[in-house]
């Protein structure tokens, strides 16, 4: 009935991030794509002592790891995940050490897909620049986002955050895409009627529902929580009631909620100061990505 099934140790947030999302490896990726694996491996070995520049997900990871300094137990775990093999990964580990990132676990798949290993690491969230890996994780029912490099907003990777601010779209992200399909297939009037008729029926959990619940549990571990969450949705009245009752049924806390009814999300996200925003639609992500770091959540296939 839309309830969330949590893993037993859900007070620990486990994030898997690809090496290309954590560090800037676009030039190296071009070498791989254009010249092949042999030239790529040669290049990485020749440059393994050259420190990589921070990538689009670096600042968020740095801030998540900092949470462990604010508690007497380990609340976050970051797993580096890469298509590299061990022989070509020294540059990645050297860069992790250089920046003082407390990352000790890794999955180096030697060219194989990463997604099959995410459950083995109990991963709550997977961030990557590889569309195929993200799609596979979504198909598994897990939370995954295709990192979009921000062209504006808070992009200084070394700046310390007072709070980590994470924003989510509703339908097809926190909730399933069932209601959104009604809107796309039958229009706004049919969508609103469905939501009125089912206002007391919880929405089915979407790929990011478990992540929101884990974040809510983490917030309870602090007197003044360093994490703030927001729901930024195109819904408005009368479709708001079902959302509120669903979150109440799940027993999760969300700090700020915006029912925008067709307004642009970008200005609200900028005002919220999102450190990352998850959405399924390019119409929202393209303007949002100009002001805050954003990640695309593909539809389950």
VEXDO-331833 format. One record per residue (C-alpha): residue number from 1; residue in three letters; chain; x, y, z negated. Coordinates in steps of 0.2 Angstrom, whole numbers, plus 5000, padded with zeros to 4 digits. Layout:
# residues N
NUM / ALA / A / X / Y / Z
...
***
This chain:
# residues 301
1 / UNK / A / 5000 / 5000 / 5000
2 / UNK / A / 5014 / 5012 / 5003
3 / UNK / A / 5024 / 5009 / 4986
4 / UNK / A / 5043 / 5010 / 4986
5 / UNK / A / 5053 / 4994 / 4983
6 / UNK / A / 5069 / 4999 / 4974
7 / UNK / A / 5085 / 4990 / 4971
8 / UNK / A / 5089 / 4987 / 4953
9 / UNK / A / 5103 / 4999 / 4951
10 / UNK / A / 5094 / 5013 / 4960
11 / UNK / A / 5102 / 5026 / 4948
12 / UNK / A / 5118 / 5025 / 4959
13 / UNK / A / 5117 / 5034 / 4975
14 / UNK / A / 5127 / 5024 / 4988
15 / UNK / A / 5131 / 5033 / 5005
16 / UNK / A / 5139 / 5026 / 5020
17 / UNK / A / 5147 / 5038 / 5031
18 / UNK / A / 5156 / 5035 / 5048
19 / UNK / A / 5174 / 5041 / 5049
20 / UNK / A / 5168 / 5053 / 5064
21 / UNK / A / 5155 / 5061 / 5053
22 / UNK / A / 5167 / 5063 / 5038
23 / UNK / A / 5182 / 5070 / 5049
24 / UNK / A / 5183 / 5079 / 5065
25 / UNK / A / 5188 / 5065 / 5078
26 / UNK / A / 5180 / 5071 / 5094
27 / UNK / A / 5197 / 5072 / 5103
28 / UNK / A / 5201 / 5055 / 5098
29 / UNK / A / 5184 / 5049 / 5103
30 / UNK / A / 5186 / 5056 / 5120
31 / UNK / A / 5203 / 5047 / 5122
32 / UNK / A / 5193 / 5031 / 5118
33 / UNK / A / 5179 / 5034 / 5130
34 / UNK / A / 5190 / 5040 / 5144
35 / UNK / A / 5206 / 5030 / 5142
36 / UNK / A / 5201 / 5015 / 5133
37 / UNK / A / 5205 / 5006 / 5117
38 / UNK / A / 5223 / 5003 / 5120
39 / UNK / A / 5227 / 5022 / 5122
40 / UNK / A / 5216 / 5026 / 5107
41 / UNK / A / 5225 / 5014 / 5096
42 / UNK / A / 5242 / 5020 / 5102
43 / UNK / A / 5237 / 5038 / 5099
44 / UNK / A / 5230 / 5035 / 5081
45 / UNK / A / 5246 / 5026 / 5076
46 / UNK / A / 5257 / 5040 / 5083
47 / UNK / A / 5247 / 5053 / 5073
48 / UNK / A / 5243 / 5043 / 5057
49 / UNK / A / 5252 / 5055 / 5047
50 / UNK / A / 5243 / 5070 / 5054
51 / UNK / A / 5229 / 5075 / 5043
52 / UNK / A / 5212 / 5076 / 5050
53 / UNK / A / 5201 / 5091 / 5049
54 / UNK / A / 5185 / 5090 / 5039
55 / UNK / A / 5169 / 5085 / 5050
56 / UNK / A / 5151 / 5089 / 5049
57 / UNK / A / 5148 / 5078 / 5034
58 / UNK / A / 5163 / 5082 / 5024
59 / UNK / A / 5156 / 5096 / 5013
60 / UNK / A / 5141 / 5085 / 5008
61 / UNK / A / 5152 / 5070 / 5003
62 / UNK / A / 5164 / 5081 / 4993
63 / UNK / A / 5149 / 5088 / 4983
64 / UNK / A / 5141 / 5071 / 4980
65 / UNK / A / 5157 / 5064 / 4974
66 / UNK / A / 5159 / 5079 / 4962
67 / UNK / A / 5143 / 5073 / 4953
68 / UNK / A / 5153 / 5059 / 4945
69 / UNK / A / 5163 / 5072 / 4936
70 / UNK / A / 5147 / 5079 / 4928
71 / UNK / A / 5142 / 5062 / 4920
72 / UNK / A / 5149 / 5049 / 4909
73 / UNK / A / 5145 / 5036 / 4922
74 / UNK / A / 5147 / 5034 / 4940
75 / UNK / A / 5132 / 5040 / 4949
76 / UNK / A / 5138 / 5041 / 4967
77 / UNK / A / 5148 / 5030 / 4978
78 / UNK / A / 5154 / 5034 / 4996
79 / UNK / A / 5159 / 5020 / 5008
80 / UNK / A / 5169 / 5025 / 5023
81 / UNK / A / 5163 / 5015 / 5038
82 / UNK / A / 5172 / 5014 / 5055
83 / UNK / A / 5173 / 5005 / 5071
84 / UNK / A / 5192 / 5005 / 5069
85 / UNK / A / 5202 / 4990 / 5063
86 / UNK / A / 5214 / 4991 / 5048
87 / UNK / A / 5229 / 4994 / 5059
88 / UNK / A / 5222 / 5010 / 5066
89 / UNK / A / 5214 / 5016 / 5050
90 / UNK / A / 5229 / 5023 / 5041
91 / UNK / A / 5226 / 5041 / 5047
92 / UNK / A / 5208 / 5040 / 5040
93 / UNK / A / 5215 / 5034 / 5023
94 / UNK / A / 5229 / 5047 / 5023
95 / UNK / A / 5216 / 5061 / 5026
96 / UNK / A / 5205 / 5054 / 5012
97 / UNK / A / 5220 / 5055 / 5000
98 / UNK / A / 5225 / 5072 / 5006
99 / UNK / A / 5208 / 5080 / 5002
100 / UNK / A / 5207 / 5070 / 4985
101 / UNK / A / 5191 / 5061 / 4989
102 / UNK / A / 5187 / 5047 / 4977
103 / UNK / A / 5183 / 5035 / 4991
104 / UNK / A / 5190 / 5017 / 4988
105 / UNK / A / 5178 / 5006 / 4998
106 / UNK / A / 5178 / 5004 / 5017
107 / UNK / A / 5170 / 4994 / 5031
108 / UNK / A / 5182 / 4993 / 5046
109 / UNK / A / 5173 / 4983 / 5059
110 / UNK / A / 5185 / 4982 / 5073
111 / UNK / A / 5173 / 4988 / 5087
112 / UNK / A / 5158 / 4979 / 5080
113 / UNK / A / 5142 / 4987 / 5075
114 / UNK / A / 5142 / 4994 / 5057
115 / UNK / A / 5123 / 4993 / 5053
116 / UNK / A / 5124 / 4974 / 5049
117 / UNK / A / 5135 / 4978 / 5035
118 / UNK / A / 5125 / 4991 / 5027
119 / UNK / A / 5114 / 4980 / 5016
120 / UNK / A / 5130 / 4971 / 5010
121 / UNK / A / 5136 / 4987 / 5002
122 / UNK / A / 5118 / 4992 / 4995
123 / UNK / A / 5118 / 5008 / 5005
124 / UNK / A / 5105 / 5020 / 5002
125 / UNK / A / 5110 / 5032 / 5016
126 / UNK / A / 5120 / 5030 / 5032
127 / UNK / A / 5127 / 5046 / 5041
128 / UNK / A / 5135 / 5044 / 5058
129 / UNK / A / 5139 / 5052 / 5074
130 / UNK / A / 5135 / 5035 / 5083
131 / UNK / A / 5117 / 5035 / 5090
132 / UNK / A / 5117 / 5016 / 5092
133 / UNK / A / 5122 / 5013 / 5074
134 / UNK / A / 5109 / 5025 / 5067
135 / UNK / A / 5096 / 5017 / 5078
136 / UNK / A / 5100 / 5000 / 5072
137 / UNK / A / 5099 / 5005 / 5054
138 / UNK / A / 5082 / 5013 / 5056
139 / UNK / A / 5076 / 4997 / 5064
140 / UNK / A / 5082 / 4988 / 5049
141 / UNK / A / 5071 / 4999 / 5038
142 / UNK / A / 5085 / 5009 / 5030
143 / UNK / A / 5088 / 5028 / 5029
144 / UNK / A / 5100 / 5034 / 5042
145 / UNK / A / 5104 / 5051 / 5051
146 / UNK / A / 5113 / 5055 / 5067
147 / UNK / A / 5124 / 5070 / 5061
148 / UNK / A / 5122 / 5086 / 5071
149 / UNK / A / 5137 / 5097 / 5070
150 / UNK / A / 5130 / 5114 / 5063
151 / UNK / A / 5133 / 5130 / 5074
152 / UNK / A / 5129 / 5141 / 5059
153 / UNK / A / 5125 / 5142 / 5041
154 / UNK / A / 5135 / 5136 / 5027
155 / UNK / A / 5149 / 5127 / 5036
156 / UNK / A / 5165 / 5130 / 5025
157 / UNK / A / 5169 / 5112 / 5020
158 / UNK / A / 5180 / 5117 / 5006
159 / UNK / A / 5167 / 5128 / 4997
160 / UNK / A / 5161 / 5121 / 4981
161 / UNK / A / 5142 / 5120 / 4979
162 / UNK / A / 5132 / 5125 / 4964
163 / UNK / A / 5118 / 5114 / 4969
164 / UNK / A / 5117 / 5100 / 4982
165 / UNK / A / 5101 / 5105 / 4992
166 / UNK / A / 5093 / 5091 / 5003
167 / UNK / A / 5078 / 5094 / 5014
168 / UNK / A / 5067 / 5081 / 5022
169 / UNK / A / 5053 / 5082 / 5035
170 / UNK / A / 5038 / 5072 / 5030
171 / UNK / A / 5030 / 5061 / 5043
172 / UNK / A / 5042 / 5048 / 5051
173 / UNK / A / 5055 / 5053 / 5038
174 / UNK / A / 5049 / 5052 / 5020
175 / UNK / A / 5032 / 5044 / 5026
176 / UNK / A / 5029 / 5032 / 5040
177 / UNK / A / 5025 / 5038 / 5058
178 / UNK / A / 5007 / 5031 / 5057
179 / UNK / A / 4999 / 5048 / 5055
180 / UNK / A / 5010 / 5057 / 5067
181 / UNK / A / 5006 / 5044 / 5080
182 / UNK / A / 4987 / 5049 / 5078
183 / UNK / A / 4992 / 5067 / 5081
184 / UNK / A / 5002 / 5063 / 5096
185 / UNK / A / 4989 / 5051 / 5104
186 / UNK / A / 4973 / 5060 / 5099
187 / UNK / A / 4977 / 5078 / 5094
188 / UNK / A / 4976 / 5089 / 5079
189 / UNK / A / 4957 / 5087 / 5075
190 / UNK / A / 4959 / 5068 / 5074
191 / UNK / A / 4974 / 5069 / 5064
192 / UNK / A / 4966 / 5081 / 5051
193 / UNK / A / 4950 / 5070 / 5050
194 / UNK / A / 4961 / 5054 / 5047
195 / UNK / A / 4970 / 5063 / 5033
196 / UNK / A / 4954 / 5069 / 5025
197 / UNK / A / 4946 / 5052 / 5026
198 / UNK / A / 4962 / 5044 / 5018
199 / UNK / A / 4966 / 5058 / 5006
200 / UNK / A / 4966 / 5045 / 4992
201 / UNK / A / 4975 / 5032 / 5001
202 / UNK / A / 4994 / 5033 / 4999
203 / UNK / A / 5005 / 5036 / 5015
204 / UNK / A / 5016 / 5021 / 5019
205 / UNK / A / 5034 / 5024 / 5014
206 / UNK / A / 5045 / 5030 / 5028
207 / UNK / A / 5064 / 5026 / 5030
208 / UNK / A / 5069 / 5040 / 5018
209 / UNK / A / 5057 / 5036 / 5004
210 / UNK / A / 5069 / 5025 / 4994
211 / UNK / A / 5082 / 5039 / 4995
212 / UNK / A / 5070 / 5052 / 4988
213 / UNK / A / 5066 / 5040 / 4974
214 / UNK / A / 5085 / 5037 / 4970
215 / UNK / A / 5088 / 5056 / 4971
216 / UNK / A / 5074 / 5059 / 4959
217 / UNK / A / 5081 / 5046 / 4947
218 / UNK / A / 5098 / 5054 / 4948
219 / UNK / A / 5090 / 5071 / 4944
220 / UNK / A / 5084 / 5064 / 4927
221 / UNK / A / 5102 / 5060 / 4922
222 / UNK / A / 5106 / 5078 / 4920
223 / UNK / A / 5099 / 5092 / 4909
224 / UNK / A / 5101 / 5104 / 4923
225 / UNK / A / 5101 / 5094 / 4939
226 / UNK / A / 5114 / 5099 / 4952
227 / UNK / A / 5103 / 5091 / 4966
228 / UNK / A / 5088 / 5100 / 4973
229 / UNK / A / 5076 / 5093 / 4985
230 / UNK / A / 5063 / 5100 / 4997
231 / UNK / A / 5049 / 5093 / 5008
232 / UNK / A / 5048 / 5104 / 5024
233 / UNK / A / 5033 / 5098 / 5034
234 / UNK / A / 5023 / 5105 / 5049
235 / UNK / A / 5007 / 5099 / 5039
236 / UNK / A / 4995 / 5111 / 5031
237 / UNK / A / 4978 / 5111 / 5023
238 / UNK / A / 4968 / 5099 / 5024
239 / UNK / A / 4983 / 5087 / 5027
240 / UNK / A / 4992 / 5092 / 5011
241 / UNK / A / 4982 / 5083 / 4998
242 / UNK / A / 4987 / 5065 / 5004
243 / UNK / A / 5005 / 5070 / 5003
244 / UNK / A / 5004 / 5077 / 4986
245 / UNK / A / 4994 / 5061 / 4980
246 / UNK / A / 5007 / 5050 / 4988
247 / UNK / A / 5022 / 5058 / 4980
248 / UNK / A / 5012 / 5057 / 4963
249 / UNK / A / 5009 / 5038 / 4966
250 / UNK / A / 5027 / 5035 / 4970
251 / UNK / A / 5032 / 5044 / 4954
252 / UNK / A / 5045 / 5054 / 4962
253 / UNK / A / 5050 / 5072 / 4959
254 / UNK / A / 5053 / 5085 / 4973
255 / UNK / A / 5058 / 5102 / 4968
256 / UNK / A / 5051 / 5113 / 4983
257 / UNK / A / 5037 / 5109 / 4995
258 / UNK / A / 5033 / 5119 / 5011
259 / UNK / A / 5017 / 5116 / 5021
260 / UNK / A / 5021 / 5126 / 5037
261 / UNK / A / 5007 / 5122 / 5048
262 / UNK / A / 5017 / 5126 / 5064
263 / UNK / A / 5029 / 5139 / 5058
264 / UNK / A / 5047 / 5137 / 5062
265 / UNK / A / 5056 / 5127 / 5049
266 / UNK / A / 5073 / 5136 / 5052
267 / UNK / A / 5070 / 5151 / 5042
268 / UNK / A / 5063 / 5141 / 5027
269 / UNK / A / 5078 / 5130 / 5028
270 / UNK / A / 5090 / 5144 / 5028
271 / UNK / A / 5081 / 5152 / 5013
272 / UNK / A / 5082 / 5136 / 5004
273 / UNK / A / 5100 / 5134 / 5008
274 / UNK / A / 5099 / 5116 / 5014
275 / UNK / A / 5116 / 5107 / 5014
276 / UNK / A / 5108 / 5094 / 5025
277 / UNK / A / 5090 / 5093 / 5033
278 / UNK / A / 5083 / 5077 / 5040
279 / UNK / A / 5070 / 5077 / 5054
280 / UNK / A / 5064 / 5066 / 5068
281 / UNK / A / 5060 / 5080 / 5081
282 / UNK / A / 5072 / 5090 / 5092
283 / UNK / A / 5060 / 5104 / 5092
284 / UNK / A / 5063 / 5107 / 5074
285 / UNK / A / 5081 / 5101 / 5073
286 / UNK / A / 5088 / 5112 / 5087
287 / UNK / A / 5084 / 5128 / 5078
288 / UNK / A / 5087 / 5121 / 5061
289 / UNK / A / 5105 / 5115 / 5067
290 / UNK / A / 5109 / 5133 / 5070
291 / UNK / A / 5108 / 5138 / 5052
292 / UNK / A / 5110 / 5122 / 5041
293 / UNK / A / 5118 / 5105 / 5044
294 / UNK / A / 5105 / 5094 / 5051
295 / UNK / A / 5103 / 5075 / 5055
296 / UNK / A / 5091 / 5067 / 5067
297 / UNK / A / 5081 / 5052 / 5061
298 / UNK / A / 5076 / 5042 / 5076
299 / UNK / A / 5059 / 5032 / 5078
300 / UNK / A / 5060 / 5014 / 5073
301 / UNK / A / 5060 / 5003 / 5089
***
